[in-house]
Amino acid sequence: MQIERINRSLSTTGTTAAGKVANNATAADFGESDRLKAALDNTADVRAEQVAKAKTLAADPNYPSREQLEKLAGLLADNWTAE
């Protein structure tokens, strides 16, 4: 497998999400970045309901079920590519 890098240059003229054209932008606007960081800081690091679900599944000796394992094995076999 090869990964090719795509180089894209940034332009100072473009269309914003609101559809307005931004011309000759010389300074970066970090207002949106600051807003997103504040929202992230106010978000819980752990989703308690997901942790509880994971603990329940981990304690279940029948999880994953034989049917789930067979389905997963089939998907892996169908998508296996030898290099």
N, C-alpha and C positions, 0 to 999 in steps of 0.2 A: 504494500500500500504506500502510495506517495501522497504527500500533502503539498499543494502548491500555494504559495503565498500570493495574495492579490494586493497589489499596491494601489491605494486610492489617495489622491491628493485632496486636501480640504480647500474649499473655495470660500471667499469672503462674501460671495453673492449667492443667495439661495432662497428657497421658499421655506418658511417656518411651518410648524404643524397647524397653525391657525390660517395659513394661506397667505400671509403677508410676506412681501419680499424684503429680505434683509440685505442691504447694500453696504459695502465698505466697513464691515465690522472689524474693528482693530483690537478690541479688548474682549477677553473671554467673559461670558456672563455666567457666573456661578450661582445665581439666585435659585435656579431650579435645582441645582445640585445640593445647595444648602437646605432647601425644603425637603428633598428626598432623604438627606441624611438625618434631619430632625424626625421625619416619619419613621425611619429605620430605628433610630434611637428609642422611639416610643413603642416599638414592637417587641413583644415578648420573645426571648431567645429560644424558648421551648414551648411547643404546643402540647399541653398536658394531655389532651384527649388522644393525640397520636402516640404519645409515650405509653399511655395506659393500654391502647390497642396493641402496640408492639409487644408489651410485656405479656399480655394475654396470649398472643400468638406464639411467642417464644416458649411459654410454659405448656403449650398444647402439644402433646407427643404425636398427635395426628396431623400436625401442620408442618410443612405443606402436605396436602393429601396426595395419595398415589395418582389420582387423576391430574392434579396440578403438575406433579413432577413429570408425568408422561407427556403432558402438553408442552411443558418447557423443553423436555428432551427432543420432542418432535420439531419444535421451532429451531432449536440449536442445530439439529441434523439438517433441516431444510436450508438453513442459511450458512452452513459451514463452507468455507472456501479455503482450500489448501493453496499455499503459495509456492 
